[in-house]
Amino acid sequence: MSKHVLIAGAGIGGIVAALALVQRGFTVSLFEQAPGLHELGAGVQISPNGSCILREIGMQPALEVIASRPTSREARLYNTGQRWVMQSSADVVALYGAPFWLVHRGDLHQTLVAALEERSPGVVRVGARCVGLEQDADGVMLLLESGERIRGDVLIGADGVHSRIREALFAARATFTGYIAWRGVVPMERLPERLRQANFTGWPSPTGLVVTYPLRGGELLNFVGEVERSDWQNESWSEAGTIEECQRDFAPWHDDVHEIISAIHIPYKWALLAREPLEHWSVGRVSLLGDACHPLLPFLGQGANMAIEDGMVLARCLSEYADVSEALRRYEVARLERTSRMAKASLDSVSHMHNPELADPLQAQAFMNRSYAPGALITRYDWIYEYNGVTVPV
């Protein structure tokens, strides 16, 4: 338990891994390239497979304060607005024993950071850009841009989709999917009463998907829209678009969607790039976590949950196996099949969300009745939500 674990990247996955490791008695040092610990302002879905882990590391009381629980999950046909109610919040807890939380990403990140600082003061260093690594039989060295070299027993690259740690270990190529995404948040007070929703809503169409849900106990409405478009291939999350451009991309959607878009202060857009899942994550005393090794398309809302699962399983493996290389091998074996399946499922799920049948009124009714009826969600997503990283064999 005296092992010193170095983590590159202080996003949600890196912080959860640190919390789970500190809980088990490890010494942890976490390095973040940004000058401060701030996450972009957007919504994140924490489904039962993620919330059960956050509960295990003692975060439920704090998260219940900042999270929203949707009253229900529903689908609305993109052009008519017709509703199909799929699942209530009570159904989720009854089925999986853990809640479905909707959280502002910045709120979640700050809450996790505060908990880590309380439990292990000074564990996070900001303004510390990782540029490389060296390792030998006895340890691993993290190299910082400043020239500093930090030695530890284990190094975990949790440094995101453009991971420098992954680059030092493996080659990975990104390909454009043909989809772009938009995001924005709207103060509920800027919307008419009928749009101040407490539920999670998806708007499938022939060529895209819109998802809306409440944040901060109903103070904000989160908007995410994905649409087929080939002329924008910038992967940055911080590229601002315009209301007019966003409206054009969702021109066929119902007036309710356009009213929400009109109330966004600044909509942000990014291209959706896909990367083949890595066949291996670990080399000696170094491994990867979250988007660094298995970046997901956003269609299932599982990116943050996979990183949270990784953090717990990693901590358990390092705790249960004294040999570092064996612990990382066990971690990789425990996670590789699930995350590869999730990457494939995220892409395959497009058929439920962008489907040409929805262009025809008669086919659209049949498609929605089949794909979004009560119980259909459970059939598709049971394998995702029932997973428990606290108890899964390692």
C-alpha positions in Angstrom: 0.0 0.0 0.0 3.1 2.3 0.1 3.2 2.4 -3.7 3.4 5.9 -5.2 1.0 6.3 -8.1 1.6 9.2 -10.6 -1.5 10.3 -12.6 -1.2 12.5 -15.7 -4.5 14.4 -16.1 -6.9 15.8 -13.5 -10.2 15.3 -15.4 -13.1 13.3 -14.0 -11.4 10.0 -14.5 -8.1 11.0 -13.1 -9.7 12.5 -10.0 -11.9 9.4 -9.4 -8.9 7.1 -9.7 -7.0 9.3 -7.2 -9.9 9.2 -4.7 -10.2 5.4 -5.1 -6.4 5.0 -4.6 -6.2 7.3 -1.6 -9.2 5.4 -0.1 -7.0 2.3 -0.3 -3.9 3.8 1.3 -1.8 4.7 -1.8 0.3 7.8 -2.1 -0.9 9.7 -5.2 0.5 12.6 -7.2 -1.7 14.1 -9.9 -0.4 16.4 -12.6 -2.6 18.7 -14.7 -1.3 20.8 -17.6 -4.0 23.5 -17.2 -3.2 26.5 -14.9 -6.3 25.8 -12.9 -8.8 23.1 -12.2 -11.8 24.1 -14.3 -14.0 22.0 -16.5 -16.0 23.3 -19.5 -19.6 24.2 -18.7 -21.8 21.4 -20.1 -23.9 18.6 -18.8 -22.7 15.0 -18.1 -24.8 11.9 -17.5 -23.9 9.7 -14.6 -25.8 6.5 -15.1 -26.1 3.7 -12.4 -22.8 2.1 -13.4 -21.1 5.4 -12.6 -23.1 6.5 -9.6 -22.6 3.2 -7.7 -18.8 3.9 -7.9 -19.1 7.5 -6.8 -21.2 6.3 -3.9 -18.5 3.7 -3.0 -15.9 6.5 -2.7 -18.2 8.5 -0.4 -19.4 11.1 -2.9 -23.2 10.5 -2.8 -24.1 13.2 -0.2 -22.2 15.9 -2.0 -23.5 14.8 -5.5 -27.1 14.7 -4.4 -26.7 18.5 -3.7 -25.5 19.4 -7.2 -27.2 16.7 -9.3 -30.6 16.6 -10.9 -32.6 13.3 -11.1 -34.8 13.3 -14.2 -38.4 12.5 -13.4 -38.5 10.3 -16.5 -36.7 9.5 -19.8 -38.7 10.2 -22.9 -38.3 10.5 -26.7 -40.0 13.1 -28.9 -40.3 12.7 -32.7 -38.0 15.4 -34.1 -40.6 17.2 -36.3 -44.0 16.6 -34.6 -42.9 16.6 -31.0 -45.0 13.5 -30.2 -43.9 11.9 -27.0 -42.9 8.3 -25.9 -42.2 7.9 -22.2 -39.7 5.1 -21.6 -38.6 5.0 -18.0 -39.1 6.9 -14.7 -36.3 7.8 -12.2 -37.8 5.4 -9.7 -37.6 2.6 -12.2 -33.8 3.2 -12.6 -33.1 2.9 -8.9 -35.4 -0.1 -8.5 -33.7 -1.9 -11.4 -30.1 -1.1 -10.7 -29.9 0.0 -7.1 -28.2 3.3 -8.0 -29.4 6.6 -9.3 -29.2 8.3 -12.7 -27.7 11.7 -12.1 -27.6 14.7 -14.5 -24.7 17.0 -13.4 -23.1 20.1 -14.7 -19.6 19.0 -15.6 -17.9 21.9 -13.9 -19.9 21.2 -10.7 -19.0 17.5 -10.7 -15.3 18.3 -11.3 -15.1 20.9 -8.5 -16.9 18.6 -6.1 -14.5 15.7 -6.8 -11.5 18.0 -6.6 -12.7 19.4 -3.2 -13.1 15.9 -1.8 -9.6 14.8 -3.0 -8.0 17.9 -1.5 -9.8 17.3 1.8 -8.7 13.6 1.9 -5.1 14.2 0.6 -4.1 17.8 0.7 -1.8 19.0 -2.0 -2.1 15.9 -4.2 -2.9 17.9 -7.4 -0.4 20.1 -9.2 -1.6 22.4 -11.9 0.4 24.0 -14.6 2.4 20.7 -14.9 2.4 19.6 -18.5 3.6 16.0 -19.0 5.8 15.5 -22.0 7.2 12.0 -21.7 8.2 9.1 -19.5 11.0 6.7 -18.7 10.8 3.5 -16.8 13.0 0.7 -15.5 12.5 -2.5 -13.5 12.1 -0.6 -10.2 10.0 2.5 -11.1 8.8 5.0 -13.6 9.8 8.6 -14.3 7.3 11.3 -15.4 8.9 14.1 -17.4 7.4 17.6 -17.2 7.8 20.4 -19.7 9.5 22.4 -17.0 12.4 19.9 -17.0 11.3 18.4 -13.6 11.4 14.6 -13.3 9.1 12.8 -10.9 9.7 9.2 -9.9 7.0 6.8 -8.8 6.0 3.1 -8.8 3.2 3.5 -11.3 2.2 6.0 -14.0 -1.4 6.3 -15.3 -2.2 8.4 -18.4 -5.6 10.0 -17.7 -4.7 12.9 -20.0 -7.6 12.7 -22.4 -8.1 12.1 -26.1 -4.9 13.8 -27.1 -2.9 11.9 -24.4 0.9 12.5 -24.3 1.3 9.3 -22.3 -0.5 7.3 -24.9 1.7 8.9 -27.6 4.8 7.7 -25.7 3.4 4.1 -25.8 1.2 3.6 -28.8 0.3 5.1 -32.1 -3.5 6.0 -32.5 -5.1 7.5 -35.6 -8.4 9.5 -35.6 -10.9 9.5 -38.4 -13.8 11.9 -38.9 -17.2 10.2 -38.5 -19.2 12.6 -40.6 -21.0 14.0 -37.5 -20.6 17.2 -35.6 -22.0 18.0 -32.1 -23.4 21.2 -30.6 -23.7 22.0 -26.9 -25.0 24.8 -24.8 -26.8 25.5 -21.5 -29.8 27.7 -20.9 -31.1 29.3 -17.7 -34.6 27.8 -17.2 -35.9 31.3 -16.6 -35.2 32.2 -20.2 -37.6 29.5 -21.4 -41.4 29.4 -21.3 -43.0 27.3 -18.6 -43.8 24.4 -20.9 -40.1 23.9 -21.7 -38.8 24.1 -18.2 -38.5 20.4 -18.1 -37.5 18.0 -15.3 -37.1 15.0 -17.6 -34.4 13.7 -19.9 -35.6 14.0 -23.5 -34.1 12.7 -26.8 -35.3 13.9 -30.2 -34.3 11.3 -32.9 -34.5 12.2 -36.6 -33.3 10.8 -39.9 -30.0 12.7 -39.8 -29.3 13.7 -36.2 -30.3 13.7 -32.5 -31.1 16.4 -29.9 -30.9 15.7 -26.2 -32.1 18.0 -23.4 -32.1 17.6 -19.7 -32.0 19.7 -16.5 -29.0 20.7 -14.4 -28.4 22.2 -11.0 -31.7 21.1 -9.6 -33.6 22.6 -12.5 -31.8 26.0 -12.8 -30.3 25.2 -16.2 -31.3 23.2 -19.2 -28.6 21.3 -21.0 -28.7 21.1 -24.9 -26.7 18.6 -27.0 -27.3 18.1 -30.7 -25.6 15.8 -33.1 -26.0 16.1 -36.8 -24.6 14.7 -40.1 -22.2 17.3 -41.5 -18.9 17.0 -43.4 -17.5 20.6 -43.5 -16.3 20.9 -39.9 -13.6 18.7 -38.6 -12.2 20.6 -35.6 -12.3 18.4 -32.5 -12.0 21.2 -30.0 -14.7 21.6 -27.3 -14.1 25.3 -27.0 -14.9 26.4 -30.5 -17.9 28.8 -30.4 -20.5 28.8 -33.1 -23.5 31.0 -33.6 -27.2 30.6 -32.9 -28.0 31.1 -36.6 -25.6 28.3 -37.6 -27.0 25.9 -35.0 -30.5 26.7 -36.0 -29.6 25.9 -39.6 -28.2 22.5 -38.7 -31.5 21.6 -36.9 -33.8 23.3 -39.3 -36.3 20.4 -39.6 -36.8 20.0 -35.9 -39.8 21.0 -33.9 -40.4 24.6 -32.8 -39.6 23.6 -29.2 -36.0 22.7 -30.2 -35.6 26.0 -32.0 -36.9 27.9 -29.0 -34.3 26.2 -26.8 -31.5 26.9 -29.2 -32.5 30.6 -29.4 -32.1 30.9 -25.6 -28.5 29.6 -25.6 -26.0 32.3 -24.8 -23.1 30.7 -26.8 -23.4 27.4 -28.6 -20.2 25.4 -29.0 -19.5 22.9 -31.8 -17.0 20.1 -32.3 -16.4 17.4 -34.9 -16.9 13.8 -33.8 -13.7 11.8 -34.5 -13.5 8.1 -33.9 -10.4 6.1 -32.9 -10.1 2.3 -33.0 -9.9 0.8 -29.5 -6.3 0.0 -28.5 -5.5 -3.7 -28.3 -3.3 -3.0 -25.2 -3.2 -0.2 -22.7 -0.2 -1.1 -20.5 3.6 -1.3 -20.9 5.4 -2.3 -17.8 4.6 0.2 -15.0 2.5 2.5 -17.3 -1.1 2.3 -18.2 -4.0 4.5 -19.5 -7.4 5.5 -18.4 -10.6 7.0 -19.9 -10.4 8.9 -23.2 -6.6 8.3 -23.3 -7.2 4.6 -24.2 -10.9 4.3 -25.3 -12.4 7.6 -26.4 -16.1 7.2 -27.1 -18.5 8.9 -29.4 -21.1 10.7 -27.2 -24.2 8.8 -28.5 -24.7 6.7 -25.3 -23.5 9.3 -22.8 -20.9 6.9 -21.4 -17.6 8.7 -21.7 -17.4 9.9 -18.1 -18.9 6.7 -16.8 -16.2 4.6 -18.5 -13.5 6.7 -17.0 -15.1 6.4 -13.5 -15.3 2.6 -13.9 -11.7 2.6 -15.0 -10.6 4.5 -11.9 -12.3 2.1 -9.5 -11.1 -1.1 -11.3 -7.6 0.3 -11.5 -7.5 1.1 -7.8 -8.8 -2.4 -6.9 -6.2 -4.1 -9.1 -3.3 -2.1 -7.7 -4.6 -2.9 -4.2 -5.0 -6.7 -4.8 -1.9 -7.5 -6.8 1.5 -6.5 -5.3 3.4 -6.7 -8.6 2.7 -3.6 -10.6 2.9 -5.1 -14.0 0.5 -7.9 -13.0 -1.9 -5.4 -11.4 -1.9 -3.4 -14.7 -2.4 -6.5 -16.8 -5.4 -7.5 -14.6 -6.8 -4.0 -15.0 -6.5 -4.1 -18.7 -8.0 -7.6 -18.9 -10.9 -6.5 -16.7 -11.7 -3.4 -18.8 -10.6 -4.1 -22.4 -13.6 -6.1 -23.5 -16.2 -3.8 -21.9 -14.8 -0.6 -23.2 -14.3 -2.0 -26.7 -17.9 -3.2 -26.7 -19.0 0.3 -25.5 -17.1 1.9 -28.4 -18.8 -0.3 -30.9 -22.2 0.1 -29.2 -21.8 3.9 -29.3 -21.4 3.8 -33.0 -24.1 1.2 -33.6 -26.6 3.2 -31.5 -26.7 5.7 -34.3 -29.3 3.5 -36.0 -31.7 4.2 -33.2 -31.1 7.9 -33.2 -30.5 8.8 -36.9 -32.8 6.5 -38.9 -34.2 7.1 -42.4 -37.5 5.5 -41.4 -38.2 8.7 -39.3 -38.5 10.7 -42.6 -41.8 8.9 -43.4 -44.7 9.6 -41.1 -46.1 6.0 -41.2 -42.7 4.4 -40.8 -41.8 6.9 -38.1 -44.7 5.9 -35.9 -43.8 2.2 -36.2 -40.1 2.9 -35.6 -40.8 5.0 -32.5 -43.3 2.4 -31.1 -40.7 -0.3 -31.6 -37.5 1.6 -30.4 -38.8 3.9 -27.7 -41.6 1.9 -26.1 -41.4 1.2 -22.3 -39.0 -1.6 -21.8 -37.1 -1.0 -25.1 -34.5 1.1 -23.2 -33.9 -1.7 -20.7 -33.5 -4.3 -23.5 -30.8 -2.1 -25.2 -29.0 -0.7 -22.2 -29.3 -3.3 -19.4 -25.7 -4.5 -20.0 -24.4 -1.0 -19.5 -26.2 0.0 -16.4 -26.0 -3.2 -14.4 -22.2 -3.3 -14.4 -20.6 -2.6 -11.0 -16.9 -1.7 -11.0 -16.9 -2.2 -7.2 -17.7 -5.9 -7.4 -16.7 -7.0 -10.9 -14.0 -9.8 -10.8 -10.4 -8.5 -11.2 
